[in-house]
Amino acid sequence: MTDAAPDPDLDAEARALAAHVIDPFRWHRSQGRSPRPTASDIEFTLFRARGLGAEADRIWHSARGVSDAAGRQVGRIARARYGVRSPRGGLIPIVVLLLTIGMTAPLVLLGIGYRGHSLEPRPEAGAFWTAIIGGAMFVAALVTIGRPVPRPTFFQSQVVCVVLGGFATVWVFVTDDPAVRVRLIVGIAALVLTVVIFWVGRLRDPAATAAIDAALDDARAEAASGIPRERERLKAELAAEFADRDDCELLRRARTIAIETLHAEGNAAEDTAPDSAPGAYIIEQRTSDWMPRPQPKLGRRRTAANADRPAGSPNDR
């Protein structure tokens, strides 16, 4: 805020505007929803309370465009470095993921969960699709032979091998049909060989394995280098836009009052840049949307600070 003496009329108008911003969050909290708005949320609500919804939407979309572009750049960087093995958009991880999901079909056809659904076991079709999925997995593994795949892809191949391969093994000893038995053995062998190839590829070159496991983090770090420049560009455009407006100081003061009032009531958001142009917090947060959110630890103890917050708050993201 400026050091000039406050204008009582402006201060009163700012407090009235801030009250329109604060009241919805208080109402949600009174209903047990316990919202924890960010400075961006408060600022967005402030714009709408002032009748500047179109401006808020434009700022939001401009900043989100920067975030989306950074997210796409991460994929491009990872694919340029690792090609079909890229953990973001690479052909091999996509194929393995689809086959992991697709193993449901042969499992059902082989009778898994029979009492939970009305489909009769069809071992001939189940054996056929087990061989198909195993063969497709094996071909994908051959494409990467000698080179590591991402950890999630390796894990998914293990899941298919254990679940589908294990269930198919049971049928090998149960069925009397030689054709079914052969198809099951082919599928099981292909699944086992897939896991072995992936395992050897990761084992033989620990440095390359560590690099591909960290591929997305490295790509995000590279993409993030351009975010501050884009963020400052948007803020400069915003400052120029509000320089000629007569309500810029009103919005600043109302924003400060709203954020500080909610902070005093237990909200975490703080007014870290009170002199910034209105909309700066929206830019700050929306240009960070492409970064993964830290996940809360499961089973954590509820502390005194969060004991009054019901689980599943709409802002727990």
Protein Blocks (a to p, Z undefined) as FASTA:
>chain_A
ZZbdcdfklmmmmmmmmmmmmmmmmmmmmnonopaddfklmmmmmmmmnopmmmmmmmmm
mmmmmmmmmmmmmmmmmmmmnommlmghpaklmmmmmmmmmmmmmmmmnopaklmpcbdc
dfklmmmmmmmmmmmmmmmmmmmgoiacdfklmmmmmmmmmmmmmmmmmmmmmpmcfklm
mmmmmmmmmmmmmmmmmmmmmmmmmmlmmmmmmmmmmmmmmmmmmmmmmmmmmmmmmmmm
mmmpcklmmmmmmmmmmmmmmmmnopabdcfblmbcehjlmmmmmmmmmpccddddehia
cdfklmmpcghiaklZZ
